Amino acid sequence: MAVIHKARDNSIKLILSEPELFAEFLRCFTSLEIFKDVAPSDIEDVPERLISLVSEQKDGDTIKRINLKGGTPLFVITIVEHESKVNFRSPFKMLLYIALILDAYEKEVNKEVAAKDSDSSAKISLAKDFKYPPILPIVFYDGESEWTAETNFLFRTEMHEIFEKYIPKFEYELVSLRDYSFADLATFGNVLSLFMMIDKLRTAEDFSELGKLPKDYVEQLRIMNVPTHLKELLVKVATVLLKKINVPQDHINTFVDKIDERGVSEMILLENYDWQETRRQARAEAEAEIGRQRAEANRQRAEFDRQRAEADRQRAKAEARLKFAVNSLLDRGTSITDISTITGISENDIQEMLNESA
């Protein structure tokens, strides 16, 4: 299984890349009736080159084209913010996306008309009745702090009270996951709710909330026919996000194996699972390993000190023997020069040795 880097924003992008889940996302998190009849087949990905023109950090952002009934297209921009700090630049980032989408759309329709009528050099976008498509901007935020950024670009502009008439006034839809409890998400009654619940998991208390969900929701999930590719995505997202909050790998494996073997309802049947104990055991194992490594380091340090002390003792004995030999030769009337010749020790070193002994 491929590793999902930047776990949360990339996981959300994987979720929103599935047309079935994106259609559910629009119906659950916006109040627009127009999305009631949108089918997965109506949703197209817009080339990511538009995203790369706005930001190099494009891991979580998505742009979708919704082909509404009647032929009118609708574009949906979703910027994913998951950091602990609020991104106050989001309104301006959204403005850049909107301008790029409208420019790309204009070029597209002009090119289509030119292809149908080779004699016409006129651009349809220059016509009086030409209309640009609507764009729905959404910021999806799953950080833990409150989102406090302006939702209207107007209020990010200096002197907007005076120049209001000339400033873009679009407002993006804020979807803040922290504002939805697990019970709120359960009311969706669909697969998307499971992904959102996984994304909300941060603490052992969060896991305990799963066990309190309504029984009819669990039963609904049990009989739900979840496509294989969505089950596989659920396993991938759950694996990465649970690892992100330090759930031990063997418990993650058990958890996702249940999804594969017994269905998605197993994800929330966790009321008897002691996540606190799991975390305590993992912490105890980590502390025991640290203690073992510290004890081994202390043993090695003690052995080093013992070897150094032994080396010092042997060196002192050798020096004592040497001094005794030199003094014996001197007592016999041997000159320092001759002693140097006999021992191979310089006359200066012999003299220093004698001075230390004096």
C-alpha positions in Angstrom: 0.0 0.0 0.0 1.4 3.4 -1.0 2.3 5.8 1.8 0.2 8.9 2.0 2.5 11.8 2.8 1.0 14.8 4.6 -1.5 12.4 6.0 -4.6 14.5 6.6 -4.8 16.8 3.6 -3.8 14.0 1.2 -6.3 11.7 2.8 -9.0 14.2 2.3 -7.9 14.7 -1.3 -8.1 10.9 -1.9 -11.6 10.9 -0.4 -12.8 13.8 -2.5 -11.3 12.3 -5.6 -14.0 9.6 -5.5 -17.0 10.9 -7.4 -19.5 9.0 -5.1 -17.9 10.5 -2.0 -17.7 14.0 -3.5 -21.4 13.9 -4.4 -22.2 12.9 -0.8 -19.8 15.7 0.4 -21.8 18.3 -1.5 -25.2 17.1 -0.3 -24.1 16.7 3.3 -22.0 19.9 3.8 -23.9 22.4 1.7 -27.5 23.5 1.8 -27.9 23.9 -2.0 -30.8 21.9 -3.3 -29.2 21.8 -6.8 -26.8 19.1 -5.6 -29.7 16.7 -4.6 -29.8 15.1 -8.1 -26.0 15.3 -8.9 -24.8 11.8 -9.8 -21.1 10.6 -9.7 -21.1 10.5 -13.5 -21.8 14.3 -13.5 -18.5 15.0 -11.7 -15.2 15.6 -13.6 -11.7 16.5 -12.4 -10.3 19.7 -13.6 -6.6 19.4 -14.7 -4.2 20.0 -11.7 -2.1 22.4 -13.7 -4.6 25.1 -12.5 -3.8 24.2 -8.9 -0.1 24.3 -9.5 -0.4 27.9 -10.8 -1.8 29.0 -7.5 0.3 27.0 -5.0 3.1 24.5 -4.9 1.5 23.1 -1.7 -1.3 21.6 -3.7 -1.6 18.3 -1.9 -5.2 18.9 -0.5 -6.8 21.3 -3.0 -9.2 20.0 -5.6 -11.3 21.5 -8.5 -14.3 19.7 -9.8 -16.6 20.4 -12.8 -20.2 19.5 -12.2 -22.2 19.0 -15.3 -25.7 20.0 -14.2 -28.9 19.0 -15.9 -29.5 21.3 -18.8 -25.9 21.6 -19.8 -24.8 24.4 -17.5 -21.5 23.6 -15.8 -20.7 24.4 -12.2 -17.2 24.4 -10.7 -16.4 23.5 -7.1 -13.1 24.5 -5.5 -12.2 22.7 -2.3 -9.2 24.0 -0.4 -8.3 21.6 2.5 -6.8 23.2 5.6 -5.7 20.9 8.4 -2.9 22.8 10.2 -3.3 23.9 13.8 -2.9 27.5 12.7 -5.7 29.1 10.6 -4.6 30.1 7.1 -5.7 33.7 6.8 -4.6 33.8 3.1 -7.4 31.4 2.1 -9.7 34.1 0.7 -7.0 35.4 -1.6 -6.0 31.9 -2.6 -9.6 31.3 -3.5 -9.7 34.4 -5.6 -6.8 33.2 -7.7 -8.5 29.9 -8.3 -11.7 31.6 -9.4 -9.9 33.8 -11.9 -7.9 30.9 -13.4 -11.1 28.7 -13.7 -13.1 31.5 -15.5 -10.1 32.2 -17.8 -9.8 28.5 -18.7 -13.5 28.2 -19.2 -13.6 31.2 -21.6 -10.7 29.7 -23.7 -12.5 26.3 -23.8 -15.8 27.6 -25.1 -14.1 29.9 -27.6 -12.1 26.9 -28.9 -15.2 24.7 -29.1 -17.1 27.3 -31.2 -14.2 27.9 -33.5 -13.9 24.1 -34.1 -17.6 23.9 -35.1 -17.5 27.0 -37.3 -14.2 27.3 -39.1 -15.4 30.5 -40.9 -16.0 32.3 -37.7 -13.1 34.2 -36.0 -15.3 35.8 -33.4 -15.0 34.7 -29.8 -18.3 33.7 -28.2 -17.1 35.2 -24.9 -17.2 38.6 -26.5 -21.0 38.3 -27.1 -23.3 40.3 -24.9 -25.3 37.3 -23.8 -22.2 35.2 -22.8 -22.3 34.1 -19.2 -19.6 32.8 -17.0 -20.3 29.6 -15.0 -21.0 29.7 -11.3 -18.2 28.6 -8.9 -18.7 27.3 -5.4 -15.7 27.9 -3.2 -15.3 25.6 -0.2 -12.7 25.5 2.6 -12.7 22.2 4.4 -11.0 22.6 7.8 -10.3 19.7 10.1 -7.9 21.5 12.5 -8.6 21.5 16.2 -8.7 25.3 16.8 -11.6 27.5 15.7 -11.5 28.8 12.2 -11.2 32.6 12.5 -10.2 33.7 9.0 -12.5 36.0 7.0 -14.9 34.1 4.7 -15.5 37.1 2.4 -12.6 38.5 0.4 -14.1 42.0 0.7 -13.1 42.2 4.4 -9.5 41.3 3.6 -9.1 44.5 1.7 -8.0 47.9 3.1 -10.6 50.7 3.0 -13.3 48.3 1.9 -16.0 50.6 3.3 -15.0 53.2 0.7 -14.2 51.0 -2.2 -16.8 48.2 -1.6 -18.3 48.8 -5.0 -15.0 47.9 -6.7 -13.9 44.9 -4.6 -14.8 41.2 -5.2 -17.3 40.3 -2.6 -17.4 36.5 -3.0 -17.8 34.4 0.1 -16.5 30.8 0.4 -18.4 28.0 2.2 -16.7 26.9 5.3 -16.9 23.3 6.3 -15.3 23.0 9.7 -15.2 19.4 10.9 -14.7 20.4 14.5 -18.3 21.8 14.4 -19.7 18.3 13.7 -20.0 15.7 16.5 -19.8 12.0 15.8 -23.6 11.9 16.2 -24.0 14.7 13.7 -22.0 12.8 11.2 -24.0 9.6 11.8 -27.1 11.5 10.6 -25.6 11.5 7.1 -26.1 7.7 7.1 -23.6 7.2 4.2 -20.0 6.0 3.6 -18.7 9.6 3.7 -19.7 9.8 7.4 -17.2 6.9 8.1 -14.3 8.8 6.5 -15.2 12.0 8.3 -15.3 10.1 11.6 -11.9 8.6 11.0 -10.6 12.1 10.3 -11.9 13.4 13.6 -10.2 10.7 15.7 -7.5 12.3 17.9 -7.8 10.8 21.4 -9.0 7.8 23.2 -12.1 9.7 24.2 -12.9 10.1 20.5 -12.8 6.3 20.0 -15.2 5.9 22.9 -17.6 8.2 21.2 -17.9 5.8 18.3 -19.3 3.2 20.7 -22.1 5.6 21.6 -23.5 6.0 18.0 -27.1 5.0 17.4 -27.7 1.3 16.8 -29.8 2.0 13.7 -26.7 3.8 12.2 -24.6 0.7 12.9 -27.3 -1.5 11.3 -27.5 0.8 8.3 -23.8 0.4 7.7 -24.0 -3.4 8.2 -26.5 -3.8 5.3 -24.9 -1.0 3.2 -23.4 -2.4 0.0 -20.1 -0.5 0.0 -18.1 -0.9 -3.3 -14.8 -2.7 -3.0 -12.8 0.3 -4.2 -14.3 2.4 -1.4 -13.5 -0.3 1.2 -9.9 -0.3 0.0 -9.8 3.5 0.3 -11.3 3.3 3.8 -8.5 0.8 4.8 -5.8 3.1 3.3 -7.1 6.2 5.0 -7.7 4.5 8.3 -4.2 3.0 8.3 -2.5 6.3 7.7 -4.5 8.5 10.1 -4.5 6.0 12.9 -0.7 5.7 12.6 -0.6 9.5 12.7 -2.1 9.5 16.2 0.3 6.7 17.4 -2.1 3.7 17.5 0.3 0.6 17.5 0.7 -1.0 14.1 -0.6 -4.4 15.2 -3.8 -2.9 16.5 -4.2 -0.9 13.2 -3.8 -4.2 11.3 -6.5 -5.9 13.4 -8.7 -2.9 12.9 -8.5 -2.7 9.1 -8.6 -6.4 8.7 -12.1 -6.3 10.3 -13.2 -3.8 7.7 -12.0 -6.2 4.9 -13.5 -9.3 6.4 -16.7 -8.3 8.1 -17.7 -5.0 6.6 -17.5 -1.3 7.4 -19.8 -1.5 10.4 -16.9 -3.0 12.3 -15.2 0.4 12.4 -17.6 1.7 15.0 -18.1 -1.4 17.1 -15.3 -0.4 19.4 -17.1 0.2 22.7 -15.3 -2.8 24.3 -11.9 -1.8 23.0 -9.7 -0.2 25.6 -7.8 2.4 23.6 -6.5 3.9 26.8 -5.0 0.5 27.7 -3.6 0.1 24.2 -1.9 3.5 24.5 -0.7 2.7 28.0 0.8 -0.6 26.9 2.5 1.1 23.9 3.9 3.8 26.2 5.0 1.2 28.8 6.7 -0.8 26.0 8.5 2.4 24.8 9.6 3.3 28.3 10.8 -0.3 28.9 12.9 -0.1 25.7 14.3 3.3 26.7 15.2 1.8 30.1 16.9 -1.1 28.5 18.9 1.1 26.1 19.8 3.4 29.1 21.0 0.4 31.1 23.0 -0.9 28.2 24.6 2.6 27.8 25.4 2.6 31.5 27.0 -0.9 31.3 29.1 0.1 28.3 30.2 3.4 30.1 31.1 1.4 33.3 33.1 -1.1 31.2 34.9 1.8 29.4 35.7 3.3 32.8 37.1 0.0 34.1 39.2 -0.5 31.0 40.6 3.0 31.3 41.3 2.6 35.0 43.2 -0.7 34.2 45.2 1.0 31.5 46.1 3.8 33.9 47.2 1.2 36.5 49.3 -0.7 34.0 50.9 2.6 32.8 51.7 3.7 36.3 53.3 0.3 37.0 55.4 0.6 33.8 56.5 4.1 34.7 57.5 2.9 38.3 59.6 0.1 36.9 61.3 2.4 34.5 62.1 5.0 37.2 63.5 2.2 39.4 65.7 1.0 36.6 67.0 4.5 35.8 67.7 5.2 39.5 69.5 1.8 39.8 71.8 2.7 36.9 72.5 6.1 38.3 73.4 4.6 41.6 76.0 2.5 39.8 77.5 5.6 38.3 76.0 5.3 34.8 75.7 8.7 33.1 72.3 10.0 31.8 73.8 9.8 28.3 74.6 6.2 28.7 71.2 5.5 30.2 69.6 7.1 27.2 71.6 4.9 24.9 70.7 1.8 26.9 66.9 2.5 27.3 66.2 4.5 24.1 64.7 7.3 26.2 65.8 10.8 25.5 68.0 12.5 28.0 65.3 15.3 28.4 62.7 12.7 29.3 65.0 11.0 31.8 65.8 14.3 33.4 62.1 15.2 33.7 61.5 11.7 35.2 64.2 12.4 37.8 62.8 15.9 38.6 59.3 14.4 39.2 60.8 11.8 41.6 62.8 14.5 43.5 
